[in-house]
């Protein structure tokens, strides 16, 4: 009896095993997501730390309902998203845990589908999909009906992760006012993204005092893994267990991190699924050689281009001597990365490069430079040409003959590029035109142009851009031009990566000061401060309410984000314009004067002067910008023909009754034709066209060929082949 009492006393005095410290949950990550095919949908988690994590108070959800104002963090007040529209709001089973280094999977469509797809069982299934219980643990409903809310008993889990979605992994102890984010990933259109900034809420604790969430990253600036689904049979996998550029303080994460700030587009990659296991090796980053200047004293450089803030760790830049076809210089790119605009510059000191090379260290040709996805230690001077691990290459000369040995670096049939093709090698560089075009290991889009180290390649010669234009009649010209300018590169409206703010900062740059941006209506300039709420905003010259609003086609639809009609504007003037159609002022209009800026403007107070004018129906643009606006409208009518899913058929009209909210009409056509004729194309408009082209890869044909307006938009107008004798074009024979 005495020994039994002693044993009981010892057990009483032994310290009780404490639960998992909340700080350790920072090591729990979402590491893989499958969104297609439906049967294979799953989410994988990983414990990268050294402590086993208790998952009892850990939740996983893809459900946030902004329209219904229901969010996952409302679980503290007995609510929260989940169960509708095939979404789910789940908690891990009581007693569940994940060991250090372990990977676990949650099947969204049951273990049977999971096993038939991957040949292994998941760790958890969202719901029991078999006739009877199996050995795979089921997730628990976070709130009643948050996994299966169908009265008929049919589980809601089909296609849960497709489209625009968010997956949130978070911790809640069941008592506190606030949940604590563990990991947060977004893909698609960001419609279900979350920003808890300043939200005040009271949980089930005994007091009635509310608590307030710290700042999240605003949704417009949150990055997405990708704007569209991965290929069927693939997955998105985390290639960076350190969460990239995530903000590590003043957030709502378990250690105060801002989980909504991660640059997901850089930390996840697409590959073959690896359920319950570490990701495969990530592919080489999407970087190319974008511009090279080899014939320059003190201005030599190699410009690399890709996604913003992409790490170049373990990448190498290798230079080959055409005389020997051997390595003569190797540059280690580890520790460098592309900047916020996607550029990484390797060059002479005077260019303020990211990586410095000695003056006159590039050979003039026939020579080559190649980018490799392997550490620089793999090369030594004197090594022969190799294509192992190659990402991109440029073989070039300055008047020398082609080097067959070096041409093996690039794709078959691609050419060696002559920096001196214009007889001006010392003052020109070899650049992809338009910027980033042509594809890796291809040289077909390189041209000799003025050097633009570290910025977009612009003002590139047109070449045969309009070679397939057929101006036999209005129909053939419209159709062939549409095919030329269609399918342009679409940038997101607002994003943590390159978006329309970036495009417009370049397109609408003040020609006299690169730190300023030039406003379309007021004719003033503002210091560029980035996107968001500023004194300037983005003007849809073809109002988005007329055919392509974000509500109907999504935030990032092609027409809404198209910089050929999207222009920077003073906020007040943009508000005055609203969605008024364009027309000449007849009487009783309000004047919006212009500033004197860049040698033009200065409202006179007398109609029309150098002012904008508007009434309750229409808006008249000031004289210097009338043609610019008209040609933007002609472009939109031509570019958007309703022949692509998600795009509408935009049409110019002379009937004001057609121009209604939700309808794809704009005008007035006859007035815009007059504006086009009265305000011819100028160099400002030409440069803007080039700059938008350098991003989007398509041009406004009516800036390059103003004569095509008559052929397409004037009934009975002449369709004249470019290059025809202008005397005969004027009907004299």
HELIX and SHEET records of a PDB file:
HELIX    1   1 UNK A    2  UNK A   13  1                                  12    
HELIX    2   2 UNK A   22  UNK A   27  5                                   6    
HELIX    3   3 UNK A   38  UNK A   40  5                                   3    
HELIX    4   4 UNK A   72  UNK A   77  5                                   6    
HELIX    5   5 UNK A  111  UNK A  118  1                                   8    
HELIX    6   6 UNK A  219  UNK A  221  5                                   3    
HELIX    7   7 UNK A  259  UNK A  261  5                                   3    
HELIX    8   8 UNK A  264  UNK A  267  1                                   4    
HELIX    9   9 UNK A  349  UNK A  351  5                                   3    
HELIX   10  10 UNK A  376  UNK A  378  5                                   3    
HELIX   11  11 UNK A  404  UNK A  407  1                                   4    
HELIX   12  12 UNK A  425  UNK A  427  5                                   3    
HELIX   13  13 UNK A  474  UNK A  485  1                                  12    
HELIX   14  14 UNK A  500  UNK A  507  1                                   8    
HELIX   15  15 UNK A  550  UNK A  553  1                                   4    
HELIX   16  16 UNK A  571  UNK A  577  1                                   7    
HELIX   17  17 UNK A  623  UNK A  639  1                                  17    
HELIX   18  18 UNK A  656  UNK A  658  5                                   3    
HELIX   19  19 UNK A  669  UNK A  678  1                                  10    
HELIX   20  20 UNK A  683  UNK A  696  1                                  14    
HELIX   21  21 UNK A  701  UNK A  704  1                                   4    
HELIX   22  22 UNK A  708  UNK A  713  1                                   6    
HELIX   23  23 UNK A  726  UNK A  729  1                                   4    
SHEET    1   A 7 UNK A 137  UNK A 138  0                                        
SHEET    2   A 7 UNK A 124  UNK A 125  1                                        
SHEET    3   A 7 UNK A 103  UNK A 107  1                                        
SHEET    4   A 7 UNK A  42  UNK A  47 -1                                        
SHEET    5   A 7 UNK A  28  UNK A  34 -1                                        
SHEET    6   A 7 UNK A 234  UNK A 238 -1                                        
SHEET    7   A 7 UNK A 268  UNK A 272 -1                                        
SHEET    1   B 2 UNK A  53  UNK A  54  0                                        
SHEET    2   B 2 UNK A  97  UNK A  98 -1                                        
SHEET    1   C 5 UNK A 140  UNK A 141  0                                        
SHEET    2   C 5 UNK A  89  UNK A  91 -1                                        
SHEET    3   C 5 UNK A  58  UNK A  61 -1                                        
SHEET    4   C 5 UNK A 165  UNK A 171 -1                                        
SHEET    5   C 5 UNK A 180  UNK A 187 -1                                        
SHEET    1   D 2 UNK A 200  UNK A 201  0                                        
SHEET    2   D 2 UNK A 211  UNK A 212 -1                                        
SHEET    1   E 6 UNK A 355  UNK A 356  0                                        
SHEET    2   E 6 UNK A 343  UNK A 347  1                                        
SHEET    3   E 6 UNK A 301  UNK A 306 -1                                        
SHEET    4   E 6 UNK A 287  UNK A 293 -1                                        
SHEET    5   E 6 UNK A 428  UNK A 432 -1                                        
SHEET    6   E 6 UNK A 446  UNK A 450 -1                                        
SHEET    1   F 5 UNK A 326  UNK A 332  0                                        
SHEET    2   F 5 UNK A 316  UNK A 321 -1                                        
SHEET    3   F 5 UNK A 367  UNK A 372 -1                                        
SHEET    4   F 5 UNK A 390  UNK A 397 -1                                        
SHEET    5   F 5 UNK A 417  UNK A 418  1                                        
SHEET    1   G 3 UNK A 509  UNK A 510  0                                        
SHEET    2   G 3 UNK A 513  UNK A 518 -1                                        
SHEET    3   G 3 UNK A 525  UNK A 527 -1                                        
SHEET    1   H 2 UNK A 536  UNK A 540  0                                        
SHEET    2   H 2 UNK A 566  UNK A 570 -1                                        
SHEET    1   I 4 UNK A 581  UNK A 582  0                                        
SHEET    2   I 4 UNK A 618  UNK A 620  1                                        
SHEET    3   I 4 UNK A 611  UNK A 614 -1                                        
SHEET    4   I 4 UNK A 590  UNK A 593 -1                                        
SHEET    1   J 2 UNK A 651  UNK A 653  0                                        
SHEET    2   J 2 UNK A 665  UNK A 667  1                                        
END                                                                             
